[in-house]
Amino acid sequence: MTLSRRPAERRRIVALVALVCVSLGSLAGLIGGLVSCAPNNAATQSRPLSAAEAQRLSEMRVTNYRDERSGVNAIWGEGDTQVRVAGWVDWKRALAYLRVGGPGAGDQRGLLQAVPGVVATRPATPAEAAAEAEAPRPSDATKPAPPVAEPPADPPADGWQLRSWTPSGKSATPLDTFLSLVFVVANPKPDHADLLAKSDARWTGTDRIGGTTVDVLLGPAVPPQPLPTATPSAKAPAKTTASGSPSPSATVSPTPSRTAPPTALDELGGALRYWLDPTAKLRRFEALLPGNISARVDLDRTNRTEVNAVASFGGRTITPRAPSKTEAALLAKMRQRNHDRNGAKFTVDVPTLPVANLRGSGWLDWNNTVAYVAVHDVRKPTDVAFLRADTAGVAFQTKTGKAIEEPPVPAPDTGWTFQAWAQRADARGGLDIDLLLGEALAVAAPTQDSASFFEEHASFLRKDTVDGVKVTVFEIAKPAEQGNIGRGQARMRYWLDKTGAIQRLEARTRAGTYGQIDFIDGTVPTLPTGQLG
């Protein structure tokens, strides 16, 4: 049994697997030239790394990843430009949750959550900003400002704004580069100790942190990688002469390339100073952020607070497991229960940054398998698209000039363009909005499904609530996912109440965020059932 009627599922899985790899292990490939050099702090005379030190430095990132979580306290800038950050990072989930403050925070003051590539911010309220401004400060402007408080363990549900982030280059900000560093110090695999030993990494001294003696090492922001295996020279395609006979073939000259991995730290994302304890745990690091601003980041390895994500990043922590027989029976009721509801009003939120952050509302008729919705980018609320989806595809038209919360009823007779589902897919699979609409149409059927299917292919994720209604959150692996992913990694999540009715449908997007459709019981107007466009 399959719930989805959409094409290109396998392409979509490949894209999502690639996205996870970028999020957890390949962020370094996105941040060349991350920091200019190490801070100019006086130190004892440095020397090259010993073999043992290179081995320990090579284990730092994988140790962070295996430890999963840590407290984070950071500071950069001086006096009135000083910014202070406090919170937590979950390296395994590639998720940071922080409060940004200090006299130099400006419009960045408030709460922040981040995954590689996307930041969610919740600006401080005037009262919160005033309370921080009134905190006592030292008379000496060169001394640190009071530390900012950690964010609340449960992030507020509303008020979040999403944006993409740029970790390097001319448009990079100190905050975004700091976020890059917080993520890039963790990796599922160890670095190459032999390449670190050959690099310009240095031992610069020892220090004490929390009663533990640590080595202070100057090392690369991005670890060195072995050169790719050489491939045989390719021949240029044979050209045809005017007579039709092939001209002599020519061998393509190989592009000049280096013969060994880079050793200079400025070729490896820049230099960072690492405070590393005897067990390869990172206790502190320092770097220069854009604008030549010195930053210090302290990691509290005893503060392993579990990070709860905002809805756009997947919500509270999940504990995937096989469903019980009772839970599988609830899933088996879902489609029949939805069909009995006839239809529902729904709201949609699809953060597909940097392209768009779509929001909208409309209605869904499960008896006739039709969805009708008006969506807009939150940055352009007066540019609205009407979408009418059914099993064949999507008809759409656009309107500009004013904000429209719901699509007009009855629907316009003209101005529609129709595309079959397959026409709307690209090399990476279906569009995120299509993924949600197609699945929303598929979660209803006149008969009950087999519980045994869900025992094999579904997973329990967590208990939660939607607008005060208690729900159980499940995932159901699609055919292209079955046998290829672990529990908790499916792209679709289903939030069911105690009767089996779906309250929310959730999907991973191409941007590494989560899109949602929330269903609200109520009167559904007559929707256009004939093909439009």
C-alpha positions in Angstrom: 0.0 0.0 0.0 1.2 3.5 -0.7 -0.2 6.8 0.4 1.4 9.0 -2.2 0.3 9.6 -5.8 3.3 11.8 -6.6 6.1 10.8 -9.1 9.8 11.0 -8.8 10.1 9.5 -5.3 13.5 8.0 -5.7 15.0 11.2 -7.0 13.6 13.0 -4.0 15.2 10.5 -1.7 18.6 10.9 -3.3 18.2 14.7 -2.9 17.3 14.4 0.8 20.2 12.0 1.5 22.6 14.5 -0.1 21.1 17.3 2.0 21.7 15.3 5.2 25.3 14.8 4.1 25.8 18.5 3.5 24.2 19.3 6.8 26.4 17.0 8.9 29.6 16.2 7.1 30.2 18.5 4.2 29.6 22.0 5.6 33.3 22.5 5.3 33.0 22.4 1.5 30.8 25.5 1.7 33.0 27.7 3.8 36.3 28.1 2.1 38.2 31.1 3.5 36.2 31.0 6.7 38.5 32.9 8.9 41.5 35.0 8.1 44.0 33.8 10.7 44.3 33.0 14.4 44.0 35.8 17.0 47.2 37.5 17.8 47.5 36.4 21.4 50.9 36.1 23.0 52.0 32.5 23.5 55.0 30.4 24.3 57.1 29.5 21.4 55.1 27.2 19.1 56.3 24.0 17.5 54.9 21.5 15.0 52.4 18.9 16.3 53.7 15.7 17.7 52.2 12.5 16.3 50.0 12.1 19.4 48.8 15.7 19.2 47.9 15.3 15.5 46.0 12.1 16.3 44.1 13.9 19.1 43.3 16.9 16.9 42.1 14.4 14.2 39.6 12.9 16.7 38.2 16.3 17.9 35.4 16.6 15.3 34.2 13.0 15.6 34.3 13.3 19.5 32.1 16.3 19.3 29.7 14.5 17.0 29.5 11.5 19.3 29.0 13.6 22.4 26.0 15.1 20.5 25.4 18.2 22.6 27.2 21.0 24.4 26.6 24.4 26.0 27.9 27.3 24.0 29.0 30.8 25.3 30.6 33.1 22.8 31.8 36.7 22.7 33.2 39.0 20.0 33.8 42.7 19.7 34.7 45.2 22.4 32.9 47.9 24.4 29.7 49.1 22.7 30.2 46.7 19.8 30.5 43.6 21.9 28.1 40.7 21.1 27.5 37.9 23.5 25.8 34.5 22.8 24.6 31.8 25.1 22.8 28.5 24.4 23.4 25.0 23.1 24.4 23.1 20.0 23.3 19.6 19.0 26.0 18.4 16.6 24.3 15.2 15.8 21.1 17.0 14.7 23.1 19.9 13.2 21.0 22.3 15.3 21.9 25.4 17.4 19.7 27.2 19.8 21.0 30.5 21.2 20.2 33.9 22.7 22.1 36.8 21.1 22.7 39.9 23.3 25.3 42.4 24.4 25.6 46.1 23.6 26.5 45.5 20.0 23.8 43.0 19.1 21.5 45.6 17.4 18.7 44.0 15.4 20.2 40.5 16.0 19.2 40.7 19.7 16.9 37.9 20.6 16.5 34.2 20.1 18.1 32.2 17.3 17.9 28.7 16.0 20.0 27.5 13.1 20.6 24.5 10.8 23.3 24.6 8.1 22.1 27.2 5.6 19.0 28.5 7.4 18.6 30.7 10.4 15.3 31.3 12.4 15.4 34.4 14.5 12.9 35.8 17.1 13.7 39.4 17.8 13.8 40.5 21.4 10.7 42.3 22.6 11.1 45.9 23.8 10.8 44.7 27.4 13.5 42.0 26.9 15.8 44.5 25.2 15.2 47.1 28.0 15.9 44.5 30.7 19.2 43.6 29.2 20.2 47.3 28.6 19.5 48.1 32.3 21.8 45.3 33.5 24.8 46.7 35.4 28.0 47.0 33.4 31.6 47.5 34.3 32.9 51.1 34.1 35.9 49.9 32.0 34.5 49.5 28.5 37.3 46.9 27.7 35.9 44.5 30.3 33.3 41.9 29.3 29.6 42.8 29.5 27.4 40.7 31.7 26.7 37.3 30.1 23.4 36.9 28.4 20.9 34.4 29.8 20.4 31.0 28.1 17.3 30.8 25.9 14.1 29.1 27.3 14.3 25.3 27.1 11.0 25.3 25.1 11.3 27.8 22.3 8.3 30.1 21.8 5.9 28.8 19.2 5.4 32.1 17.3 7.3 35.2 16.2 10.1 33.4 14.3 11.5 34.8 11.0 13.5 32.6 8.6 16.4 33.7 6.4 19.3 32.0 4.6 22.8 32.6 5.8 26.2 33.1 4.2 29.1 31.8 6.1 31.9 33.3 4.0 32.6 35.9 1.3 32.0 39.6 1.2 28.4 39.3 2.4 29.2 37.2 5.5 28.5 38.6 8.9 30.3 37.8 12.2 27.2 36.0 13.4 26.8 33.8 10.3 30.5 32.9 10.3 30.3 32.1 14.0 27.4 29.7 13.3 29.5 28.0 10.6 32.3 27.4 13.0 30.0 25.9 15.6 28.8 23.3 13.1 32.1 22.6 11.3 33.9 21.5 14.5 31.8 18.3 14.4 31.9 15.5 11.8 30.7 11.8 11.8 34.2 10.7 10.8 37.7 11.5 12.2 40.0 13.8 10.3 43.3 12.5 8.7 45.9 12.6 11.4 48.8 12.2 8.9 47.6 15.2 6.8 47.2 17.3 10.0 50.8 16.4 11.0 52.1 17.6 7.6 50.1 20.8 7.7 51.1 24.1 9.4 49.1 23.2 12.5 51.1 24.0 15.7 51.2 23.4 19.4 51.2 26.8 21.1 51.1 26.0 24.8 48.9 24.7 27.6 46.1 26.2 29.7 43.7 25.3 32.4 39.9 25.1 31.9 37.5 23.9 34.6 40.4 22.3 36.5 41.6 20.4 33.5 44.9 20.9 31.7 44.4 21.4 28.0 46.7 21.8 25.0 46.3 24.9 22.9 46.7 24.0 19.2 46.6 26.2 16.1 44.8 24.2 13.5 42.7 24.5 10.3 39.0 25.5 10.3 38.5 22.9 7.6 40.5 19.6 7.9 42.8 18.6 5.0 41.5 15.9 2.7 43.4 13.4 0.5 43.6 14.3 -3.1 41.1 12.5 -5.4 42.4 9.4 -7.2 43.8 10.3 -10.6 41.7 9.3 -13.6 43.0 8.4 -17.1 43.2 11.2 -19.7 40.0 11.5 -21.7 39.9 11.7 -25.5 38.1 14.5 -27.2 35.0 13.5 -29.3 36.0 12.7 -32.9 35.1 15.5 -35.3 33.6 14.7 -38.7 35.1 16.2 -41.9 33.0 17.6 -44.7 33.3 14.2 -46.5 31.8 12.5 -43.5 35.0 10.7 -42.4 36.2 11.2 -38.8 39.1 13.6 -38.2 42.1 12.4 -36.1 41.2 12.3 -32.4 43.1 14.4 -29.9 43.9 13.7 -26.3 42.6 16.3 -23.9 45.4 17.7 -21.8 44.8 17.2 -18.1 44.1 20.3 -16.0 47.1 21.3 -13.9 46.5 20.2 -10.3 48.4 20.0 -7.1 50.4 16.9 -6.2 49.7 17.0 -2.5 47.0 18.2 -0.2 47.3 21.8 1.0 49.3 22.4 4.2 48.9 26.2 4.7 46.1 27.0 7.1 44.8 29.8 4.9 44.1 27.2 2.3 42.1 25.1 4.9 39.4 27.6 5.8 41.8 29.7 7.9 43.4 29.1 11.3 41.6 28.5 14.6 43.1 28.2 18.0 41.7 25.0 19.8 41.8 24.3 23.5 41.8 20.5 23.5 41.7 18.2 26.5 43.4 14.8 26.9 40.3 13.0 25.6 40.0 15.1 22.4 37.1 17.1 23.7 37.1 20.7 22.5 36.7 23.1 25.5 37.3 26.4 23.7 38.2 27.9 20.3 39.2 31.3 19.0 39.0 32.8 15.5 38.9 36.0 13.6 35.4 36.8 12.2 34.7 39.1 9.3 35.9 42.6 10.0 39.0 41.2 11.8 36.9 40.7 14.9 38.4 38.4 17.5 35.9 35.8 18.8 36.1 33.4 21.7 33.8 30.4 22.0 33.6 28.3 25.2 32.0 24.9 25.2 30.5 23.6 28.4 30.7 19.8 28.0 28.7 19.3 31.1 25.7 21.3 29.9 24.1 18.7 27.6 20.6 20.3 27.5 18.4 18.7 24.9 17.6 21.1 22.2 14.0 21.5 21.1 13.7 22.8 17.6 11.1 25.3 16.3 8.5 23.8 14.0 10.4 24.9 10.8 13.3 22.7 12.0 11.3 19.7 13.0 10.0 20.5 16.5 10.8 18.6 19.7 13.3 15.8 19.9 12.0 12.4 18.5 12.6 8.9 19.9 11.9 6.7 16.9 10.8 3.1 17.5 8.5 0.5 15.9 4.8 1.3 16.5 2.9 -0.9 19.0 0.0 -2.9 17.8 -2.4 -0.2 19.1 -0.5 2.5 17.3 -0.4 0.5 14.0 -4.2 0.0 14.4 -4.6 3.8 14.8 -2.6 4.4 11.6 -4.7 1.9 9.8 -7.8 4.0 10.6 -6.3 7.2 9.4 -7.4 7.3 5.8 -10.9 6.1 6.5 -11.3 8.5 9.3 -10.2 11.4 7.1 -12.6 10.3 4.3 -15.4 10.3 6.9 -14.6 14.0 7.7 -15.4 14.8 4.0 -12.9 17.6 4.0 -11.2 20.3 6.0 -9.9 23.8 5.9 -6.1 23.9 6.0 -3.2 26.3 6.5 0.2 25.6 4.8 3.7 26.8 5.8 6.6 25.8 3.5 10.0 27.4 4.2 12.0 26.7 1.1 14.7 29.3 1.6 16.4 31.0 -0.2 13.8 30.7 -2.9 10.7 31.5 -0.8 8.9 31.2 2.5 5.4 30.1 1.4 2.3 30.5 3.5 -1.3 30.2 2.7 -4.7 28.7 3.4 -7.5 27.0 1.6 -9.7 23.9 1.7 -9.5 20.2 0.9 -12.3 18.0 -0.3 -11.3 14.4 0.4 -14.4 12.9 -1.2 -13.6 14.5 -4.6 -9.8 14.5 -4.0 -9.4 18.2 -4.6 -7.3 20.9 -2.8 -7.7 24.6 -3.4 -5.4 27.1 -1.8 -4.0 30.6 -2.0 -0.2 30.9 -1.2 2.2 33.8 -1.0 5.8 34.5 0.0 5.9 36.2 3.4 8.3 38.7 1.9 5.8 39.6 -0.9 2.3 39.2 0.7 0.6 41.0 -2.3 1.9 38.5 -4.8 -0.5 35.6 -4.5 -0.8 32.3 -6.3 -4.0 30.2 -6.5 -3.4 26.5 -6.7 -6.0 23.8 -7.5 -4.6 20.3 -7.1 -6.1 16.9 -7.9 -4.8 13.4 -8.8 -3.8 14.6 -12.3 -1.8 17.6 -11.4 -2.0 21.3 -10.4 -3.7 24.3 -12.1 -2.4 27.7 -11.0 -2.8 31.4 -11.6 -1.2 34.5 -10.0 -2.6 37.8 -8.7 -0.8 40.9 -7.6 -1.7 44.1 -5.9 -3.3 43.1 -2.6 -3.0 40.4 0.1 -5.5 37.5 -0.2 -5.8 35.1 2.7 -8.1 32.5 1.0 -8.7 31.7 -2.7 -11.9 33.1 -4.2 -15.1 30.9 -4.2 -16.3 30.2 -6.8 -13.0 29.8 -8.6 -12.2 32.1 -11.6 -13.3 30.6 -14.9 -10.2 31.8 -16.8 -6.6 32.5 -16.4 -5.5 29.0 -15.3 -2.4 27.1 -16.4 -2.4 23.3 -15.8 0.6 21.1 -15.2 0.6 17.3 -14.6 2.6 16.3 -11.5 5.4 14.9 -13.6 5.7 18.2 -15.5 6.3 20.0 -12.2 9.1 17.7 -11.0 12.8 18.4 -11.7 16.0 16.4 -11.3 15.6 16.6 -7.5 12.0 15.4 -7.5 8.7 17.1 -6.8 8.5 20.7 -5.5 8.0 21.0 -1.7 4.5 22.6 -2.0 3.6 19.7 -4.3 5.0 17.1 -1.9 2.6 18.4 0.8 -0.5 18.9 -1.4 -0.1 15.5 -3.1 0.2 13.7 0.3 -2.7 15.7 1.7 -4.9 14.4 -1.1 -3.7 10.8 -0.5 -4.4 10.5 3.2 -8.1 9.6 2.7 -9.8 6.4 1.5 -13.2 4.9 1.9 -11.9 1.7 3.6 -9.5 0.9 6.4 -5.9 -0.1 5.7 -4.0 -3.1 7.0 -2.3 -2.6 10.3 0.4 -5.0 9.4 1.7 -2.6 6.7 2.3 0.1 9.4 3.9 -2.4 11.8 6.5 -2.9 9.1 7.0 0.5 7.5 5.9 3.1 10.1 7.7 4.5 13.1 6.5 6.2 16.3 8.4 9.5 16.8 6.9 11.4 19.8 3.8 12.7 21.6 2.9 16.3 20.9 0.0 18.7 20.6 -1.6 20.8 17.8 -3.6 23.8 19.0 -4.2 22.1 22.3 -5.2 18.7 20.8 -3.0 15.8 21.9 -1.5 13.9 19.0 0.9 11.1 18.3 3.5 11.8 15.6 4.4 9.0 13.2 6.5 8.6 10.0 5.7 6.2 7.2 8.5 5.1 4.9 7.8 5.5 1.2 8.6 2.7 -1.2 11.9 4.4 -2.3 12.8 4.8 1.4 12.0 1.3 2.6 15.2 -0.5 3.4 17.3 2.5 2.6 16.9 4.7 5.7 16.8 4.3 9.4 13.9 5.1 11.8 13.4 8.8 12.1 14.7 9.7 8.7 11.6 9.4 6.5 10.5 12.6 4.7 6.8 12.6 5.7 5.4 12.8 9.3 1.7 12.3 10.3 0.2 13.9 13.4 -2.8 11.9 14.4 -5.3 12.5 17.2 -6.8 9.7 19.3 -9.4 8.9 16.7 -6.9 8.5 13.8 -7.8 11.9 12.2 -4.8 13.7 10.8 -4.2 17.1 12.4 -0.9 18.0 10.8 1.1 16.7 7.8 4.8 17.5 7.9 7.5 17.1 5.2 11.3 17.7 5.0 12.0 20.4 2.4 15.0 20.8 0.1 16.3 23.6 2.3 16.7 21.3 5.3 13.6 22.8 6.9 10.1 21.3 7.6 6.9 22.3 5.9 3.5 21.7 7.4 -0.2 21.5 6.5 -2.5 21.9 9.5 -6.1 20.6 9.1 -9.1 22.3 10.7 -12.5 20.7 10.8 -15.2 23.0 9.4 -17.5 23.7 6.5 -15.8 23.2 3.1 -17.3 25.3 0.2 -17.9 23.7 -3.2 -14.5 23.4 -4.8 -13.8 23.3 -8.6 -13.8 19.6 -9.5 -13.4 19.9 -13.3 -9.9 20.4 -14.8 -8.9 24.1 -15.0 -6.5 25.4 -17.6 
